[in-house]
Structures are given as structure tokens and as C-alpha cells.
């Protein structure tokens, strides 16, 4: 259990990290569409990952509209890999019913 990263305890943060690992870079609007979260809740979860150094963001404008893009940092990728390994190890220790 000690190997599990508490920053991935919230299912939204874990989902965000997995999606970023799969897609590389995702916009805030796309996250909102895929996850069905409010701006405030999504922003708070992304901020926690950013504060941990797991997510990097980049801002740009499309026309006059601001777009924020998110990507996993190297530390974020390493932390996600370690967390997923710990989950797999935990599952493998579970006896079959």
C-alpha cells in the first residue's frame, strides 16, 4: 500500500493521468467533454497534479479564444507507472474466489 501514490487516489486524477499517457496532450475543453466534470472541479484536479509536478500546461490562442493544453511531465509519467505497478501487485496478491 505504501507504493500507491495518494495524488492518484481521486479517480479523476488517475483518469486524467492515464488519458495523458495515452494521448500525450489534451485540452481542458476535451477533458471536460470526456470526463463530464464542471470547470471548477476539473480545474481543481488538474491543479493538484500540476502542483505535484505531474502535469505541465501550455496556453495558446485559437483566434481570440484561449486554449489550455495539458501533458504529463517526466515525473508524472514515472509516478503513474509506479502507481499502476503497485495496483497490479495488489491485485495479483488478491486470492481468487
N, C-alpha and C positions, 0 to 999 in steps of 0.2 A: 504493500500500500504506500510505502514511503516514496516509491518511484513515480507514483501518479502526481501529475502537476496540477495543483489546485487552481491555477489560472484557466485550466480547461474543464473545471467542474461544471460550469454552466453550459448546458447543451448548445446554446447559441455560439459561444466562443469556440467550442470544439468544432461545430459545424462550419463556422467561418474559416478556421484554420485548415480543415480538410478541403473545403472548396478552393481556398487559395492554393493549397498544394496541388490540387488537380488542374486548376485553370491558370495559375500564375498571377494574374492581376484581374481584379473585379472592381467595378464602380459601386459607389454607395447605392445608387438607384437600382442596380442589378441585385445587390444583396437584399434590398428592401423588397423587391419583386419576388425573389426566390424564397426568402425567409418569412415574409408576411409580418414583419415587425414594424412598430412605429419608428419614426425618425429618432425620437428620444431614446428608446430602448436600444435600437441598433447602434446609435452613436455612442451610448454608454458602454456597450460590449466591445465595440471596436476600440474605444479609448483605453479600456483596460488592457487589451492586447498591445496597443501602441505603447502605453506606459511601461509595460513589461519588456519592451524592446522586441516583441514578437512580430509586429506588423509595422510596415513602413507605408506612408501615404505620399501621394503626389497629386497636386492640384493643377488643373488646366481649364481653359475656357473653350467651349464649342459654341461659336458665335458669341453671344453675350451671356451664355449660361455656364455657370461654374460646374465642373465635374471633378469629383474626388475619386481617385483610384487607390486601391489597397493591394499590397503584396506581402507575402511572408518574408521576414528577414532571415538571414542565415541562422541566427539564434532561434528564431521562431520555428524554422524547419527542424532544427536539432531537437528542440523541446517537444514538438509534435511527434517526431519519430520515437523519442524516448517514452512519451506518454502512451502512444499506441502499443509499443512493445510491452510496457507494464500491464496494459489492459489485456493483451494477448496472453501474457504469462499468467495473469489472474484467472482468465477464462480456462486456460489449459489445466490449472490446478483444481478446477471445479469437477467433482465426481459426476459421472453420468447417472441419470435416473433410470 
